Protein backbone atom coordinates (compact mmCIF):
# COMPACT_ATOMS: atom_id res chain seq x y z
CA UNK A 1 0.00 0.00 0.00
CA UNK A 2 1.05 3.58 -0.53
CA UNK A 3 2.26 5.75 2.32
CA UNK A 4 3.46 9.31 2.55
CA UNK A 5 6.01 10.54 5.05
CA UNK A 6 6.52 14.15 5.94
CA UNK A 7 8.94 15.57 8.47
CA UNK A 8 9.53 17.21 10.81
CA UNK A 9 6.15 17.41 12.54
CA UNK A 10 6.93 20.72 14.21
CA UNK A 11 9.61 23.30 13.60
CA UNK A 12 10.49 26.61 15.19
CA UNK A 13 12.88 28.72 13.17
CA UNK A 14 14.19 32.29 13.54
CA UNK A 15 13.49 34.92 10.93
CA UNK A 16 16.13 34.86 8.21
CA UNK A 17 17.07 31.23 8.69
CA UNK A 18 16.82 28.62 5.91
CA UNK A 19 14.13 25.98 5.65
CA UNK A 20 13.99 22.46 4.30
CA UNK A 21 10.90 20.28 4.61
CA UNK A 22 11.01 16.82 3.12
CA UNK A 23 8.29 14.52 1.87
CA UNK A 24 8.59 11.01 0.49
CA UNK A 25 6.01 8.63 -0.93
CA UNK A 26 6.29 4.85 -0.82
CA UNK A 27 4.50 2.16 -2.77
CA UNK A 28 3.87 4.01 -6.02
CA UNK A 29 5.79 5.28 -9.01
CA UNK A 30 5.68 8.67 -10.73
CA UNK A 31 3.19 10.23 -8.34
CA UNK A 32 1.92 13.75 -8.73
CA UNK A 33 3.25 15.66 -5.72
CA UNK A 34 1.95 18.79 -4.01
CA UNK A 35 2.88 21.26 -1.29
CA UNK A 36 0.04 23.09 0.41
CA UNK A 37 -0.09 25.65 3.20
CA UNK A 38 -3.03 25.82 5.57
CA UNK A 39 -3.68 29.00 7.54
CA UNK A 40 -6.24 29.23 10.31
CA UNK A 41 -9.70 29.98 8.92
CA UNK A 42 -8.55 29.65 5.34
CA UNK A 43 -8.66 26.84 2.84
CA UNK A 44 -5.62 24.92 1.79
CA UNK A 45 -3.46 27.00 -0.54
CA UNK A 46 -1.55 25.17 -3.24
CA UNK A 47 2.07 26.27 -3.28
CA UNK A 48 3.79 23.90 -5.71
CA UNK A 49 3.00 20.80 -7.69
CA UNK A 50 5.10 18.38 -9.66
CA UNK A 51 4.19 15.82 -12.29
CA UNK A 52 7.70 14.39 -12.57
CA UNK A 53 11.35 14.63 -11.56
CA UNK A 54 12.63 18.17 -11.97
CA UNK A 55 9.21 19.43 -13.08
CA UNK A 56 7.91 22.02 -10.64
CA UNK A 57 5.01 24.42 -11.08
CA UNK A 58 4.54 27.32 -8.72
CA UNK A 59 1.09 28.58 -7.92
CA UNK A 60 1.92 31.53 -5.70
CA UNK A 61 5.03 33.75 -6.01
CA UNK A 62 6.64 33.87 -2.59
CA UNK A 63 9.67 33.26 -0.45
CA UNK A 64 9.57 29.51 -0.99
CA UNK A 65 10.85 27.07 -3.58
CA UNK A 66 10.38 23.37 -4.24
CA UNK A 67 12.48 20.63 -5.75
CA UNK A 68 11.94 17.03 -6.77
CA UNK A 69 15.37 15.36 -6.88
CA UNK A 70 13.95 11.84 -7.01
CA UNK A 71 10.69 10.33 -8.26
CA UNK A 72 9.11 10.02 -4.83
CA UNK A 73 10.83 12.86 -2.99
CA UNK A 74 9.56 16.41 -2.76
CA UNK A 75 11.35 19.17 -0.86
CA UNK A 76 10.11 22.59 0.19
CA UNK A 77 12.82 25.16 0.84
CA UNK A 78 13.48 28.73 1.71
CA UNK A 79 16.77 30.63 1.87
CA UNK A 80 15.50 33.19 4.40
CA UNK A 81 12.31 32.71 6.36
CA UNK A 82 9.87 35.51 7.01
CA UNK A 83 7.38 35.77 9.85
CA UNK A 84 4.61 35.38 7.29
CA UNK A 85 5.94 31.93 6.37
CA UNK A 86 4.53 30.51 9.60
CA UNK A 87 1.78 27.99 9.04
CA UNK A 88 0.84 24.36 8.62
CA UNK A 89 2.53 22.81 5.60
CA UNK A 90 1.12 19.72 3.97
CA UNK A 91 2.60 17.43 1.36
CA UNK A 92 0.25 15.35 -0.77
CA UNK A 93 0.35 12.93 -3.66
CA UNK A 94 -2.06 11.62 -6.27
CA UNK A 95 -1.93 8.95 -8.95
CA UNK A 96 -2.99 11.36 -11.68
CA UNK A 97 -3.71 15.12 -11.68
CA UNK A 98 -7.47 14.49 -11.74
CA UNK A 99 -7.83 12.01 -8.88
CA UNK A 100 -7.98 12.33 -5.13
CA UNK A 101 -4.93 13.52 -3.25
CA UNK A 102 -3.56 11.81 -0.15
CA UNK A 103 -1.95 13.97 2.48
CA UNK A 104 0.94 13.61 4.88
CA UNK A 105 0.62 14.48 8.54
CA UNK A 106 1.85 18.03 8.08
CA UNK A 107 4.56 20.27 9.51
CA UNK A 108 3.70 23.07 11.90
CA UNK A 109 6.23 25.83 11.15
CA UNK A 110 6.58 28.77 13.50
CA UNK A 111 8.92 31.56 12.49
CA UNK A 112 10.01 33.68 15.45
CA UNK B 1 -14.08 33.67 -9.90
CA UNK B 2 -13.86 30.05 -8.74
CA UNK B 3 -15.17 29.68 -5.22
CA UNK B 4 -15.95 26.92 -2.73
CA UNK B 5 -18.06 27.76 0.31
CA UNK B 6 -18.76 25.42 3.19
CA UNK B 7 -21.53 25.86 5.73
CA UNK B 8 -21.98 25.97 8.58
CA UNK B 9 -18.52 26.97 9.79
CA UNK B 10 -19.10 25.06 13.01
CA UNK B 11 -21.69 22.54 14.12
CA UNK B 12 -22.40 20.97 17.49
CA UNK B 13 -24.50 17.82 17.58
CA UNK B 14 -25.63 15.48 20.28
CA UNK B 15 -24.63 11.87 19.78
CA UNK B 16 -27.21 10.28 17.49
CA UNK B 17 -28.45 13.62 16.11
CA UNK B 18 -28.21 13.40 12.31
CA UNK B 19 -27.36 16.45 10.21
CA UNK B 20 -25.85 17.60 6.92
CA UNK B 21 -22.87 19.70 5.93
CA UNK B 22 -22.99 21.80 2.78
CA UNK B 23 -20.38 22.57 0.16
CA UNK B 24 -21.48 24.98 -2.57
CA UNK B 25 -19.27 25.87 -5.49
CA UNK B 26 -18.97 28.11 -8.49
CA UNK B 27 -16.25 26.57 -10.61
CA UNK B 28 -15.79 26.40 -14.31
CA UNK B 29 -14.58 23.13 -15.75
CA UNK B 30 -15.51 20.98 -12.73
CA UNK B 31 -13.84 17.59 -12.89
CA UNK B 32 -14.68 16.24 -9.43
CA UNK B 33 -15.55 17.00 -5.83
CA UNK B 34 -13.74 15.51 -2.86
CA UNK B 35 -14.54 15.26 0.84
CA UNK B 36 -11.85 15.01 3.50
CA UNK B 37 -11.82 14.67 7.26
CA UNK B 38 -9.15 16.51 9.22
CA UNK B 39 -8.33 15.96 12.89
CA UNK B 40 -6.56 18.74 14.82
CA UNK B 41 -2.88 18.96 13.95
CA UNK B 42 -3.14 16.23 11.31
CA UNK B 43 -3.28 16.10 7.55
CA UNK B 44 -6.64 15.67 5.79
CA UNK B 45 -7.87 12.11 5.36
CA UNK B 46 -9.60 11.28 2.10
CA UNK B 47 -13.26 10.23 2.36
CA UNK B 48 -15.07 10.43 -0.99
CA UNK B 49 -14.81 11.42 -4.62
CA UNK B 50 -17.89 12.46 -6.59
CA UNK B 51 -17.66 13.07 -10.31
CA UNK B 52 -21.15 13.76 -11.61
CA UNK B 53 -24.44 15.24 -10.45
CA UNK B 54 -26.68 12.64 -8.87
CA UNK B 55 -23.78 10.54 -7.66
CA UNK B 56 -23.79 9.29 -4.06
CA UNK B 57 -21.12 7.60 -1.95
CA UNK B 58 -21.44 6.05 1.52
CA UNK B 59 -19.03 5.05 4.23
CA UNK B 60 -20.24 3.97 7.64
CA UNK B 61 -22.29 6.91 9.01
CA UNK B 62 -21.33 9.26 6.20
CA UNK B 63 -23.05 9.77 2.87
CA UNK B 64 -21.97 12.28 0.25
CA UNK B 65 -24.18 13.56 -2.55
CA UNK B 66 -23.56 15.90 -5.47
CA UNK B 67 -25.70 18.29 -7.51
CA UNK B 68 -24.64 20.74 -10.19
CA UNK B 69 -24.11 23.50 -7.62
CA UNK B 70 -23.44 21.84 -4.28
CA UNK B 71 -22.57 18.76 -2.34
CA UNK B 72 -23.87 17.50 0.98
CA UNK B 73 -22.18 15.34 3.55
CA UNK B 74 -24.91 13.64 5.55
CA UNK B 75 -23.96 12.29 8.95
CA UNK B 76 -26.37 9.72 10.35
CA UNK B 77 -26.46 9.02 14.08
CA UNK B 78 -23.02 10.57 14.68
CA UNK B 79 -20.70 9.46 17.45
CA UNK B 80 -18.14 11.54 19.37
CA UNK B 81 -15.36 10.03 17.25
CA UNK B 82 -16.89 11.73 14.21
CA UNK B 83 -15.79 15.07 15.66
CA UNK B 84 -13.38 16.67 13.20
CA UNK B 85 -13.17 19.34 10.53
CA UNK B 86 -14.68 18.24 7.23
CA UNK B 87 -13.20 19.78 4.10
CA UNK B 88 -14.51 19.73 0.58
CA UNK B 89 -12.45 20.42 -2.50
CA UNK B 90 -13.38 20.80 -6.13
CA UNK B 91 -11.13 19.87 -9.00
CA UNK B 92 -11.27 22.12 -11.98
CA UNK B 93 -9.65 21.87 -15.34
CA UNK B 94 -8.42 24.82 -17.35
CA UNK B 95 -6.55 24.29 -20.61
CA UNK B 96 -5.58 20.78 -19.55
CA UNK B 97 -4.27 21.88 -16.15
CA UNK B 98 -5.97 20.53 -13.04
CA UNK B 99 -6.27 22.40 -9.77
CA UNK B 100 -7.92 21.62 -6.44
CA UNK B 101 -9.81 24.44 -4.74
CA UNK B 102 -10.53 23.84 -1.07
CA UNK B 103 -13.25 25.23 1.15
CA UNK B 104 -12.45 26.43 4.66
CA UNK B 105 -14.20 23.48 6.29
CA UNK B 106 -16.94 22.74 8.81
CA UNK B 107 -15.82 22.04 12.36
CA UNK B 108 -18.03 19.30 13.73
CA UNK B 109 -18.29 18.54 17.42
CA UNK B 110 -20.37 15.56 18.53
CA UNK B 111 -21.23 15.51 22.21
CA UNK B 112 -21.72 12.29 24.15
Contacts between the chains, C-beta under 8 A, distances in Angstrom:
chain1	res1	chain2	res2	distance
A	6	B	43	7.6
A	41	B	104	6.3
A	42	B	104	6.0
A	43	B	4	7.0
A	43	B	87	7.6
A	43	B	101	7.4
A	43	B	102	3.7
A	43	B	103	5.6
A	43	B	104	5.0
A	43	B	105	7.5
A	44	B	44	7.7
A	44	B	87	7.5
A	44	B	89	7.6
A	44	B	100	7.7
A	44	B	102	4.2
A	46	B	99	6.8
A	46	B	100	6.7
A	59	B	99	7.8
A	90	B	43	5.3
A	90	B	44	7.5
A	92	B	43	7.7
A	97	B	97	7.8
A	97	B	98	4.0
A	98	B	31	5.3
A	98	B	32	6.7
A	98	B	91	6.1
A	98	B	93	7.1
A	98	B	98	5.1
A	99	B	32	7.9
A	99	B	49	7.3
A	100	B	32	8.0
A	100	B	34	5.4
A	100	B	46	5.1
A	100	B	49	5.1
A	101	B	34	7.7
A	101	B	46	7.4
A	101	B	100	6.7
A	102	B	46	5.9
A	103	B	36	7.8
A	103	B	43	3.6
A	103	B	44	4.9
A	103	B	45	7.4
A	103	B	46	7.8
A	104	B	43	5.2
A	105	B	42	5.7
A	105	B	43	4.9
A	106	B	41	7.3
A	106	B	42	6.6
A	106	B	43	4.7
A	108	B	41	7.1
